[in-house]
Amino acid sequence: MNGREWISDYSTGDGLRTFWRLFRWRERTQTGWMGDVLTFLLNRMAHRHGGYIGRGAVFAGEPVLPHGLHGVFISRYAVIGAGCRIYQNVTIGEVGHAAPEIGPGCVIGAGAVLVGKIKIGAHAKIGAGAVVCENVPDGCTVVAQRPRVLSRDP
């Protein structure tokens, strides 16, 4: 990393390059005190931004996080494909030790929630605010319900 990239990374306060370097190091580390120390450091870095990535989460490559770890929660059982773009406040949660498996090249919009043992196909797009609890085929776009008026004051 050259000086300009380091200054840019440091000035945004995200420190994602360092985060992913430590994350990969922890993946190579088996049990023991070193794994515990790396987990502590990673949790502190993620907590600083209000995010969480579980210890068992599997990433095929570094995901693109345009807003850093701000509000991102990824279950320890999740599997994330290469080149996924995950915006802020996304929850990839688990139900009964089963979490989503996300294909490569997916885009997950701000505030989206993906839960349960579901599969998101390659290059799928999940719109902002969508709640997904069913499988999504390759290349599909999923959006939240359209807004509707529930009651009207007289």
N, C-alpha and C positions, 0 to 999 in steps of 0.2 A: 504494500500500500504506500503510495507516494504521500508527500506532505500535504498536498491539497486535499486528497481524499480523507486523510486523517483529520484535518482541521474541519472539513465539512461534516464528517461523522461525529466528531466531538462537539461541534457547535450546536447540532440539533439536540444533543443530550440523549440520543437513543443508544449509542454505543452498540449497535447491532452487529457490527463486524466482530467485536470482542465477544458478544453474547454467543454468536454462532460458533466461534472458535472454541469457546469453553464448552458449548453444547456438544460438539463433535468429540472433544477430548473426553467428556464424561461418557459418551457412548462407547468409546474404546476402553474405558476404565471398567473393570469388573467391580465386584463388591470390595469393600474396605474403606478405610478412612479417607482416601483420596476421592473416591466417588461421593462420599458424604460432604466433603469440603466443596467440591465442584457443584453439587446440588445446592448447598447453602448459598454460594456465590450467585448461581443462576437465579435462584428464587429471590434473592435480594435485588438483582438487576431487574427482573420482571416486575417485582412488587413496586419498585420505584416508579414504574409507568402504569401500574394498575393492571398488569397482565399476569398470565400464568400458563406455563407449558409443562404438562405432566412428565415425569421421569421416563415413562415407557413410550411416549409419543414417537412415531416413526416418520421421518421426513426423507423423501427420495432426493431432495436437493433443498437448498435454502429457499424458503418461500419469500415472496416479495411482500413486504409489509410497509406500504407507503406512509403510514402514520405511526410506525414503530409498534411497540407492544401495547399501546394505549387501549386498555379494556379488552384485549384479546385473551380468551380462555380456551385452551386446547387440552382435552382430556388425555390422560396417560395411555389410553387405549386407542387413540386416533391414529390413522395412517393417512399421511398427506403426500400427494404426488408432487413431482418436480414442476417448478415454475408456477405454482399456485399464487394468486394475488389475493391477499386477505386484508380487508380494510378494518378500521377501528370498531371496537365494541362487538366483535364477532364471538359467538359461543359455539364451540364444537364439543358438545357434551356427551356424556355416557348415560346409558340406562342399563342397569344390571351388568356391569362390566363389559358392555358392548358400545362402541363408539363408531362414528362414521368413517368410511374409507373413501377418501377423496381422490379422484383421478388427476392426471397431470394437466396443467394448463387451465385450471378452473379459476374463476373470478368469484369471490364471495364479498358481496356488498356490505356496507356499514350496518351494524345492528342485526345482522342475520343470525338465526339460531338453527343449528343442525344437531339433532339428537337421535340417539338410538343406533341400532345395527342397520345402517343404511349404506348404500353405495351411490356416490355421485360420479357420474360418467366423466370421461375425458372432455375437456374444453367446455364444460357446462358453466352457466352463469347463474348465480344466485343473487337476486335483487336485494336492495337494502330493505331491512326490516322483515324479510321473509322468514317464516318458521317452516323448516323442512323436516319431516319425520317419515318420508317415503323415498324409495329409490328414484334417482333422476337419471335418465338415459344420456348417452354421449351427446354433446353438442346442444343440449336443450337449455332453455332459459326459464327460470322459476322466479316469480315475483309474488309480493304480498297481495292480500286481498285488496280489492279496490275500496276506497273509503266510502262509508255510507252514513247517513244521518240516523241516529238511534232515537232521538227525541228532539222535539222542537219546543222551545219556550214560547208561551203565548205573547 
